[in-house]
Amino acid sequence: MKKSLFLSFLLLLTIVGFSKDAPREFYELRLYRFKTTEQQTRTENYLEKALLPALHRIGIKKVGVFRPVETDSTFGKKLYVLIPFKSMSELEGLSAKLAKDKLYATEGTDYIDAKFDNPPYDRIEKTILKAFSGMPQSAVPNLKSSVNERVYELRSYESHTEKIHQNKVEMFNKGDEVGLFKRLGFNAVFYGEVVSGARMPNLMYMTTFENQAARDEHWKAFSADSQWKTLSVMPEYQKNVSKNVQVFLRPTTYSDL
């Protein structure tokens, strides 16, 4: 009887532990570069009609597709795609799963079987990230405005060294910068440490807003917030960012995010 109660207690602890500490997702952030508008049209047709439906069929639901805002000089030349994975093994196994999907092959043939002298893009850059412990899984933003008004802000914080980079990550997690963004209604999609990418060591995150005015108001509130004022002057978190890169995006109409 005592043994049975003990095993039940252990099982309860296990269940509580799993519900409290959700597994950290991995993200693949793709950056497509185009030379022509025709390339962008072909790639977007592939994403909308072939890739996203195929990802949905294998249980990957929250896929984001984003264009630079219209005032950006790279508008029409770049496209961002964010794919979440439950684990690194799921990410590594994606190509094999897509290869078995006959509908994907049929719907995506123009892109998949493109000839060498007529590619659907110029280059693809891929960044692999691991979600922060402070927000282990991505989220669909709660926005009410029309898609063509929404502003998604993708930020990259570079650091001088790996150790300093980990200090900035700690500032988000232990220092609760993630919680501060949540309290102020920044509608974050994800926060992630870059595992493999072009600008390491760095972290990246994405926040979302109803429009540009709302974005500016939120950052003004952030700068004036007492929690941020306290956190930003703490000695242990000084000089942990060497470069801050901001990109303003809008979701496509077929994006899940």
N, C-alpha and C positions, 0 to 999 in steps of 0.2 A: 504493500500500500504506500509506504513512504517512498519507495523507489519510483512508483508511478507518479506520485505528486511531484517529485524532484524532476522527472523527465518532462512533465507538463510545464513546470516552471522554466526549464531551459528552453522549451519550445516557445513559450510566451516571450522570453527575452530575445530570442532570435527574430520573432515576428516584429517586435517593437523596434529592434535595431534596424531591420531592413526598411521599415516605414519611415524611420527618422533620417536615415542616411541613404538617399537615393543614389544609384550608380551615376557616375559622371559620364556624360555623353562625349563623343568625339565629333568634330565637324570637318567637313571638306568644303573649303571656300574656293570656288573657281572664279577666275577672272578671264573672260573671253575678250580677245582683242580683234577688231575688224578693220579691214581696209576699205570695204564698201558697204553700202546699205543692204545690198543683196545678201551679203554674208550674214549680216545680223538677222535679216528676215528668215533665212534658211535655218540658222541656229535656233532662233526663237520658235520656229515651227516644230523643230525636233524636240525642244524642251517641252512645249505645250502638248504636243500630240503623241510623243513617244516616251521620253525619259520620265517626266513626272507621273504619268499613268502607270508606267512600269514600276517605279519606286513605290507608288501607292499599293500596287498589287503585292509587293513583298513586305508591306507593313511600315514603310518609311513615309510618314504623312506630312510632316512639317518642312516642306522644301520651299526655300525662298528664291525668287528671281527678281533682280533689281537692275534698273537703268540709272545712270547718272541723271541728276536734275537737268532740265532743259538749258539752264544758264551755264552749265559746266562745259568747258572746252572739249571734253571727251564724250559728250553726248553723241550717240550714234556710232561711237568707236569702241565702247566697252559695255560689258554685261557681267553682272555678278550673280553667282548661284551658290546658295548655302544649303548643304545637305547634312542632316544630323544622323548620327549612328549610335546605337546602343553600346558598341564596343569597337576596339580597333580591329578585331577579327571580322566583324560585320562589314567594316569599311574595306578590308582587304578582300573579302569574298564577293564584293558587289559585281565585279566584271564577270565572274563565273555565273552568277545568278542571271544577269542580263543576257548572257550568251545563250541561255536555255529558254528565253522568253521569245516565242515565235511572233507574237503580236508586236512586241517591241521592235524586232528586226524588220517587220513589214512596215510599220508606221514610221520608222526612222531611217528607212533605206537611203533617202537623199543625203542625209548626214553621214550615216555609218559607212556607206559604200561610195562616198564622194571620190572623184578621181584626183590624181596628183596635181593636175593643172586647173582644177576648179574646186578648191577646198572651201568649206563653209565658215572658216575663220582664219585669222592670221596666226595667232598663238593662243595657248591656254596656259595660265599660271595657276598652280594649286598650292593652297596653304592648308596644313593640317593643324587642328587645334584640339585641346582637351579642355572641357568645361571647368570652370572654377568650382570649388567645393561650396562657395557661397550661393551659387545658382547652378546646380549640377545638370539641369535639363533646360532646353530651350523653351520659349513660350510664344504663343501667338498673341500679338499686341491687341489691346482692346481699344480700337479706334473707330470713330463714327463718320469721319469726313470721307469724301470721295477719294478714290485712289490717286487721281491726278493732283490732289492737294497735299497728300501725306508726305512727310519728310522723314526719312530714315537716315540716321547718322552713324556711319561706320568709323570707329576710331582705332588707331593703332598707337600704342605707347611703346616706344623703343627705349632701351636702357643701355648704359655703358658696358655692363658685364652681366654674366649669368646670375651672379649673386645679387647684384643690384636689381636685376629684373625680378627675382624671387621676392625681394623686399616690396616691390610695387604690387605684386600679386597678393602678398600678405596684407597690404594696405586695403585691398578690396575685400578680402575674406575676414581676417582677424580684426582689421580696423573698421570693418563693416561699411566700406564705401558702397558695396552692393546694396546693403540695407538702406542707405541714404538715398540712392537713386530710386529705390522702390517706394520709399516713403514720399518722395517728391513727385511720383507719378511719371517717371521717365519711360515706362513701358518697354523695358529691355527685352530684346529677343534672345541674346546670349552674351556670356562673358567667357573668354577662353585664352589659355596659354598657348602660344604658337609652339608646336612640336617640330614642325618642319616648314620652312618658308624662306623668303628672300631677305627679310629685314630682321633677322634674329640677333639678339634676344628681344622679343617683344610680346605683348599681349594685344588682343583685339576685343572689342565689344560693339554691340549695336543697340542704340536706343531709338525710339520712334515717337512721332508727334503728329497731331492733327494737321498742322501746317507750319510754315516757317516762323510766323509770329509766335505760335505756341512753343516752338523750339527755343526761340530767343528768351521768352518769358521763363521757361523752365531753367535755363542756364543762369539767368539772372537770380532766380530764387536759390539755386544751388550755391552760387558764389556768396550770397548773403546769409546762408544757413549757419546757425551756431555750431552744429555738429561738424560741418565742413571746416569752419574757421578753427575749431579745436584740433581736428584731425590733421589739417594741412600744416600746422606749425609744430607738430610733435617731432622731437629730435630724431627719432628712429626712422622717420619717413622722408627725410630731406634729400633732395637731389637724386631721386630715383627714376627720373624720366629725362632722357637726352633729346627726344624728338617726339612730337605729337602730330600725327597725320590724320586729317579729317576728310571724309568723303560724304557728300550728300546724295542720297538716292531716293528713287520712288519705286514701289513695287509694281510689277506688271499685273494685269488683270487676272492672270492665271496663277499667280504666286499663291502659295498656301499661307504666307506670312504677311 
